[in-house]
């Protein structure tokens, strides 16, 4: 009898001990971000001793992290409770059934506090799968001193950008008017998204799956990109540029205009650079009568469909995406917030006074098409854009071919 009592007591004690152990919530992220987010994770665990956050350090290349997530889900029992996701991963992962729909956890009023495009990037069909954390968007950087020197205002249209570039190239010692990202990779797509929208067009309508690449705006967008090179507004090497390549000559004082992301502000204004203090930002240029567009980037949190701890995972997501932690993170590491109010928050402006200008850009942000086949259609577009701007195909032929292949991938008629 005593032995039975001891055994039952030991069993109950073991259950009690296990019940007191914190639940581990795990997610994978790039190593650099794991280092940056450690402070927030430690603060959360101090306030929530029943939950332990495990941040798994992955490669610093975003596509390599995506592949690791994909592999873990394909194996059928992903160890990750949360998905720290780039905006373009959500359609693929949601379509595969790997994410939980968060619609019942957050109200429309809650989401109204975030940038509209950031919210839209978390939507797939009728579900909501990603809470925004930090945003990103393309914009036009320009040299205020050069515009003052030649007596011009910042350009609003594509034609004004070309005219201002030519004037600056003629009247100053600056060699190039405009640099951007022209290598065959996702960055080329983000540039194109802004330009085709600036012509009033679209890439893919996610509701109808209609493809707009071979419509007039799509062809005009590619012709504009190619003409920048042909007219020597942009250097011939721009077809091999990624972000850093386009930033470097601007930072060194040899370019008047630059299309890049918010991170470039701090780099270009670094102490000792020739252009520090002579830079401003604005929304991307567009066609006459059309609106500017900024391609949306950024990262947020989804919850794995197979996590055994959805409530605890949500508490982690809710903490990271709340105003205080988001403010602390973006002010410490110079990222862009997803909450609109933080762009004009006094604590943020004390560190980044240009964020009031940045809000104007953020309000023009547009997501890339949220379709489950995004990786395939992006690859198609990259290939044909590159072919057009490197004179392997005409813009019209390239966009007709890209549109045809995209329709076949999407399973729609031309």
C-alpha positions in Angstrom: 0.0 0.0 0.0 2.8 2.4 0.9 4.5 1.6 -2.4 1.4 2.4 -4.3 1.0 5.8 -2.4 4.6 6.6 -3.2 4.2 5.7 -6.8 1.0 7.8 -7.2 2.6 10.7 -5.3 5.7 10.5 -7.6 3.4 10.5 -10.7 1.4 13.5 -9.4 4.5 15.4 -8.6 5.9 14.7 -12.0 2.7 16.0 -13.6 2.9 19.1 -11.3 6.5 19.8 -12.3 5.8 19.4 -16.0 2.8 21.8 -15.6 5.1 24.4 -14.1 7.7 24.1 -16.9 7.4 27.0 -19.3 6.0 26.4 -22.8 8.7 26.8 -25.5 7.6 28.9 -28.5 10.1 28.6 -31.4 10.7 30.4 -34.6 13.4 30.6 -37.2 14.9 33.9 -38.4 18.0 35.4 -40.0 21.0 35.4 -37.7 21.3 39.2 -37.8 17.7 39.6 -36.7 18.0 37.0 -34.0 20.7 39.2 -32.4 18.6 42.3 -32.8 15.4 40.8 -31.4 17.1 39.1 -28.4 16.3 42.2 -26.2 12.6 42.0 -26.9 12.5 38.3 -26.4 14.2 38.6 -23.0 11.7 41.3 -22.0 8.8 39.2 -22.9 10.1 36.2 -21.0 10.7 38.3 -17.9 7.0 39.5 -18.1 5.7 36.0 -19.1 7.7 33.4 -17.1 5.3 30.6 -18.4 6.6 31.0 -21.9 10.2 30.5 -23.2 11.1 32.0 -26.6 13.5 30.0 -28.7 14.9 31.9 -31.7 16.6 29.6 -34.1 19.4 31.4 -36.0 19.3 30.8 -39.7 21.3 32.1 -42.7 21.2 35.9 -43.4 19.8 35.3 -46.9 16.0 35.6 -46.7 15.5 33.0 -49.5 17.6 30.5 -47.6 15.4 31.0 -44.5 12.3 30.5 -46.6 13.7 27.3 -47.9 14.3 26.0 -44.4 10.8 26.9 -43.3 9.4 25.2 -46.5 11.5 22.0 -45.8 10.3 21.9 -42.2 6.6 22.1 -43.3 7.0 19.6 -46.1 8.5 17.0 -43.6 5.1 17.2 -41.9 5.9 18.2 -38.3 7.6 21.6 -38.3 9.3 22.4 -35.1 8.4 26.1 -35.4 5.4 27.5 -33.6 5.7 30.9 -35.3 6.8 31.9 -38.8 8.8 35.2 -39.0 7.9 36.0 -42.6 8.8 38.2 -45.4 5.8 39.8 -47.0 6.0 37.6 -50.2 6.0 34.3 -48.4 2.5 34.5 -47.0 0.5 33.5 -50.1 2.6 30.4 -50.7 2.5 29.2 -47.0 -1.2 30.0 -46.6 -2.2 28.2 -49.8 -0.3 25.2 -48.6 -2.2 25.2 -45.3 0.8 25.8 -43.1 -0.5 28.8 -41.3 -3.3 29.6 -39.0 -5.9 32.1 -39.9 -5.6 35.0 -37.4 -8.8 36.7 -38.4 -10.6 35.8 -35.2 -7.8 37.1 -33.0 -7.6 40.7 -34.3 -10.3 43.2 -35.2 -10.6 45.6 -38.1 -10.2 48.4 -35.6 -6.9 46.9 -34.4 -5.6 46.5 -38.0 -6.6 50.1 -38.8 -3.6 51.2 -36.7 -1.2 49.5 -39.2 -0.2 50.7 -42.7 -2.9 49.6 -45.1 -0.4 47.8 -47.5 1.2 46.0 -44.5 -2.2 44.6 -43.6 -3.1 43.7 -47.2 0.2 41.7 -47.4 -1.1 39.4 -44.7 -4.3 38.6 -46.5 -4.7 35.5 -48.6 -8.2 34.8 -50.1 -10.5 35.3 -47.2 -8.0 34.8 -44.4 -5.5 36.9 -42.5 -2.2 35.2 -41.8 0.5 37.7 -40.8 0.7 40.4 -38.2 3.0 43.2 -39.4 6.1 44.0 -37.4 8.5 46.1 -39.5 7.8 47.6 -42.8 9.9 48.5 -45.8 9.1 50.4 -49.0 10.9 51.7 -52.1 11.4 55.4 -52.5 13.2 58.1 -54.4 16.3 59.7 -52.8 17.5 63.0 -54.3 20.3 65.5 -53.8 18.9 68.7 -52.6 22.1 70.6 -53.3 22.2 69.6 -56.9 18.6 70.6 -57.5 19.3 74.0 -55.9 22.3 74.4 -58.0 20.4 73.9 -61.3 17.2 75.6 -60.0 14.8 72.7 -60.2 12.2 71.2 -57.9 12.2 67.5 -57.0 10.6 65.5 -59.9 7.1 64.2 -59.7 6.9 62.4 -63.1 9.0 60.0 -65.1 9.6 62.8 -67.7 10.6 65.2 -65.0 13.1 62.7 -63.6 14.7 62.3 -67.0 14.8 66.0 -67.6 16.3 66.8 -64.2 18.9 64.1 -64.6 20.0 65.4 -68.0 20.2 69.0 -66.6 22.3 67.9 -63.7 24.5 65.8 -65.8 25.0 68.7 -68.2 25.6 71.5 -65.7 27.5 69.7 -62.8 30.3 67.3 -62.5 27.9 64.4 -61.5 28.1 61.6 -64.0 24.8 59.8 -63.6 21.2 60.9 -63.1 19.6 57.8 -61.6 20.6 54.5 -60.1 18.4 51.6 -59.2 18.4 47.8 -59.0 18.6 46.0 -62.3 20.2 42.6 -61.7 18.0 39.6 -62.4 16.7 39.0 -58.9 13.7 40.0 -56.7 15.0 43.6 -56.4 14.4 44.1 -60.1 10.8 43.0 -59.6 10.3 45.5 -56.8 11.5 48.3 -59.1 9.2 47.2 -61.8 6.2 47.0 -59.5 6.6 50.7 -58.7 7.0 51.7 -62.3 4.1 49.7 -63.7 1.8 51.1 -61.0 3.1 54.6 -61.8 1.9 54.1 -65.3 -1.5 53.1 -64.0 -1.0 49.4 -64.6 -0.7 46.2 -62.6 1.2 42.9 -62.6 -1.4 40.4 -61.5 -4.9 41.1 -60.1 -5.1 38.6 -57.1 -8.9 38.6 -57.3 -9.3 37.6 -60.9 -5.7 36.4 -61.7 -5.7 38.7 -64.7 -2.2 39.4 -65.9 -1.4 43.0 -66.9 2.2 42.7 -68.1 1.4 42.8 -71.8 -1.0 45.7 -71.5 0.2 49.2 -72.5 1.3 50.2 -69.0 3.4 47.1 -68.6 5.2 47.7 -71.9 5.7 51.4 -71.1 7.2 50.5 -67.7 9.9 48.3 -69.4 10.5 50.8 -72.1 11.2 53.4 -69.4 13.6 51.2 -67.6 15.5 50.4 -70.8 15.5 54.1 -71.9 17.2 55.1 -68.7 20.1 53.0 -69.8 20.0 53.8 -73.5 19.9 57.6 -72.7 22.7 57.2 -70.2 20.6 58.5 -67.3 21.6 55.3 -65.6 25.0 53.6 -66.0 25.2 50.5 -68.2 26.3 48.5 -65.2 22.9 49.1 -63.5 21.8 45.8 -65.0 24.1 44.1 -62.5 23.2 46.3 -59.5 21.7 45.2 -56.3 20.8 47.7 -53.5 24.4 48.3 -52.3 25.7 48.7 -55.9 23.1 51.4 -56.6 23.7 53.1 -53.3 27.5 53.3 -53.5 27.8 55.9 -56.4 25.0 58.0 -54.9 26.7 57.9 -51.5 30.0 58.9 -53.1 28.4 62.0 -54.8 28.3 60.8 -58.4 24.5 60.3 -58.8 21.6 62.7 -58.5 18.7 60.3 -57.9 18.5 56.9 -56.3 15.7 54.3 -55.9 16.3 52.3 -52.7 14.8 51.3 -49.4 14.7 53.2 -46.1 18.0 51.7 -44.8 19.9 53.8 -47.4 19.2 57.0 -45.5 21.6 56.2 -42.6 24.2 54.8 -45.0 24.2 57.9 -47.3 24.2 60.3 -44.3 27.0 58.5 -42.6 29.6 60.9 -41.2 32.3 61.7 -43.8 30.2 60.8 -46.9 30.2 63.6 -49.6 26.4 63.8 -49.7 25.7 63.8 -45.9 23.1 66.5 -45.1 22.2 67.1 -48.7 19.6 64.3 -49.2 15.9 64.2 -49.1 13.3 61.5 -49.9 9.9 61.4 -51.6 7.5 58.9 -53.2 8.6 57.4 -56.5 7.9 59.3 -59.7 5.0 58.3 -61.9 3.3 59.2 -65.2 1.4 62.4 -65.7 -2.1 62.0 -64.1 -1.2 58.8 -62.2 -0.3 58.1 -58.6 3.1 57.2 -57.1 3.7 53.7 -55.8 6.2 52.2 -53.3 6.7 48.5 -53.5 6.1 47.0 -50.0 8.7 45.0 -48.2 9.0 44.1 -44.6 8.5 41.3 -42.1 5.8 40.0 -39.7 4.6 37.1 -37.7 2.4 34.2 -38.6 1.5 31.2 -36.5 2.1 27.6 -37.6 -1.0 25.5 -38.3 0.5 22.6 -36.4 1.7 24.3 -33.3 0.5 22.6 -30.1 0.6 26.0 -28.4 -1.5 28.4 -30.4 -2.5 30.6 -27.4 1.1 31.0 -26.2 2.3 31.7 -29.8 -0.3 34.4 -30.1 0.8 36.1 -26.9 4.3 36.3 -28.3 3.1 37.7 -31.6 0.8 40.2 -29.8 3.8 41.4 -27.7 6.2 41.9 -30.6 3.7 43.8 -32.7 2.4 46.0 -29.9 3.3 49.8 -30.0 5.9 49.9 -27.2 8.1 46.9 -28.3 7.8 48.0 -32.0 8.9 51.6 -31.1 11.9 50.3 -29.1 13.0 48.0 -31.8 12.8 50.4 -34.7 14.5 53.2 -32.9 17.4 51.0 -31.8 18.0 49.3 -35.1 16.7 51.9 -37.6 13.9 49.9 -39.1 10.6 51.2 -40.3 7.5 50.7 -38.2 4.3 49.0 -39.4 2.1 51.1 -37.1 1.2 54.4 -38.7 1.3 56.4 -35.4 5.0 55.6 -34.9 6.0 57.7 -37.9 5.0 60.8 -36.0 5.8 59.6 -32.5 8.0 62.1 -30.6 10.4 59.4 -29.4 10.8 58.1 -32.9 11.2 61.6 -34.5 13.8 62.5 -31.9 16.0 59.7 -33.4 14.7 59.8 -37.1 13.3 63.2 -37.9 12.9 62.2 -41.6 10.2 59.6 -40.7 7.5 62.3 -41.2 8.6 62.4 -44.8 8.8 58.6 -44.8 5.1 58.4 -43.8 4.2 60.1 -47.1 6.1 57.4 -49.0 4.6 54.6 -46.8 1.1 55.7 -47.6 1.8 54.9 -51.3 3.0 51.4 -50.6 1.6 48.5 -52.7 2.2 44.8 -52.0 3.3 42.4 -54.6 0.5 40.1 -55.8 -0.6 37.7 -53.1 -0.9 34.6 -55.2 0.1 31.1 -54.1 2.4 30.8 -57.2 4.3 34.0 -56.4 7.8 32.4 -56.5 7.1 31.0 -60.0 5.6 34.2 -61.5 8.4 36.3 -59.9 11.0 34.1 -61.5 9.3 34.5 -64.9 9.1 38.3 -64.6 12.7 38.6 -63.5 14.0 36.6 -66.5 12.0 38.6 -69.1 12.7 42.0 -67.5 16.4 41.2 -67.6 16.2 40.1 -71.2 14.5 43.4 -72.1 16.9 45.8 -70.3 19.9 44.0 -71.6 18.8 44.2 -75.3 18.1 40.4 -75.7 14.4 41.1 -76.4 12.2 44.1 -77.1 10.1 45.3 -74.2 6.9 44.3 -76.0 8.1 40.8 -76.9 9.5 40.3 -73.4 6.2 41.3 -71.7 4.1 39.2 -74.1 6.2 36.2 -73.3 6.2 36.9 -69.5 2.4 37.3 -69.6 1.9 34.1 -71.5 4.1 32.0 -69.1 2.5 33.7 -66.1 -1.0 32.8 -67.3 0.0 29.2 -67.8 1.4 29.0 -64.2 -1.7 30.6 -62.8 -4.0 28.4 -64.9 -5.9 31.3 -66.6 -6.7 32.0 -70.2 -5.0 34.8 -72.1 
